[in-house]
Amino acid sequence: LAKNDDIRQRFHMEAQSISSIDHPNIVKVYDYSGPESNLLWFVSEILYGLDLAAYVKKFKSRKTPPLLSFLMAAEIAEALISAHSNGIIHRDIKPENVMVLDSGKIKLMDFGIAKIAENTNSTQTGTFMGSPSYMSPEQIKGVDIDEGTDIYSLSVVLYELICGTLPFTGSSTADVINKILVGNFKEPTEHVKSLDLKLEDIIVKGLEKK
């Protein structure tokens, strides 16, 4: 990939953008390769903790207490506010890209650099890189995206944290994609009857297709 001029240019643009952001909820990038380097690399801070996917496994039911879930989601949202105000859309909000530090701080990682690989031939034929479960409808359709796509994906994560399951599940990738495009899902209170309706409204609003 490092030999592809287009990928090199976009890598440097991404690295430059992220390194310019100084926010407590965004992984800090200190340095990155210049145009003269044969290899593409960046230097980030070291994070000690678990990613959100591993952290949730600490709870037997795989359901994270609603208050804790919303507190974590609020920190991710703060990170997105900073990124969006700098013209950066993450495009890949999922538990594996959120770090729960040993200190309790939440850090959002992987701002677009992993997506560089999505322009290889393997994805141009319509194959998705990883699970589409957190993708917004507009990402699946391949249309122009804006900040709303990150809000949607964050809402999927929040739904999963509280309910212990994704809003859209299926027997295959195609099945999941179809359900996301249709947009029907169980209300969070069907999974957690004690959930405050105002909190449910936040999740449902975030999962609206428009």
Buried (B, 14 or more C-beta within 10 A) or exposed (E): EEEBEEBBEBBBEBBEBBBEBEBEBBBBBEEBBEEEEEEBEBEBEEBEBBBBBEBBEEEEEEBBEBEEBBEBBEBBBBBBEBBBEEEBBBBBBBBBBBBBEEEEEBBBBBBBBBBBEBBEEEEEEEEBEEEBBBBBBBBBEEEEBEBBBBBBBBBBBBBBBBBBBBBBEBEEBEEBBEBBEEEEBEBBBEBBEEBBEEBBEBBBEBBEEE
